[in-house]
Amino acid sequence: MPLTPPVARELLHLRDIALRGYLRDDGLYDIEAHLTDTKTQGFTSEERGYVEVGEPLHGMWMRLTVDEDLTIIACEANTEFSPYPQVCPQAADNFSRLAGLSIKRGFVKAAMERVGGTAGCTHLRELLQQMATVAFQTLYSVLMRRERQRAEASGDTRTSEESVAARDGGRPVLLNTCLAWGSDSPVIKRRWPQLYTGGERS
C-alpha cells in the first residue's frame, strides 16, 4: 500500500492523464498527452444536457513535436469533450503559438505569455509542465545512449552523464532541481564530489 489506509469514502471524480514520448522516423520527437475527467454519477449540464456516468466532462489532447535541443517545432491540441462545446474547443488552435519555444528553465512562464488567460484553456495549460518533464525524460535516455556510443568510439572512459556535464561547465543538468540532486545531497557527494556543498554528515 503506497499510502496509509483511507477512511471509508466514495469515489466522485476521476482525472486520468496519459503521457507518452515517441521517437519519430524523421528524427524529431513527439510528446503526447491525453487528459480525461469523468464523474461517478450522472448530472445535467445546461450546455450538454445529461452527462452519463463515465462520459468525459473534459477530454483534451496535445502533441508537442520537439528536436534534440528540446525546441518545440510544432504544437497541436484538440478539445474533444468540454463543459462548453461551442466555446472551449476554440482555444486549442492557439497552442500552435508554442512553436519556437525551448523546453528549459522558464518554459512554463514563456508558454503562459503565449497561451495564458483567455488565449488558452486551463486544462490544456495544466498539461504543459508535465509534458515538458516527459520531453526531458524521453530525450535523456536517447541522448545518453548516443553519448555512450560517442564515448566508446573515442575511447572516453567517463560515464555519459560525466561527458555531458563536462560540456556544460562540469555541472550535471539536474543539479539543484530536486532534493536528490541538491548540491548537499549524498548523490552529488558520491558522483560529483567537487560540487558537493553539504559538508560532513554524521
VENMONOR-V699394 format. One record per run of one state. SS is the DSSP state (2 for helix, 1 for strand, 0 for the rest). FROM is the first residue (numbers start at 1). LEN is the number of residues. If there is no record, write none. Layout:
SS_FROM_LEN + SS_FROM_LEN
This chain:
0_1_12 + 1_13_11 + 0_24_5 + 1_29_11 + 0_40_3 + 1_43_3 + 0_46_3 + 1_49_3 + 0_52_6 + 1_58_9 + 0_67_4 + 1_71_11 + 0_82_6 + 2_88_11 + 0_99_3 + 1_102_1 + 0_103_4 + 2_107_9 + 0_116_1 + 2_117_3 + 0_120_2 + 2_122_33 + 0_155_5 + 2_160_8 + 0_168_18 + 2_186_6 + 0_192_1 + 2_193_3 + 0_196_7
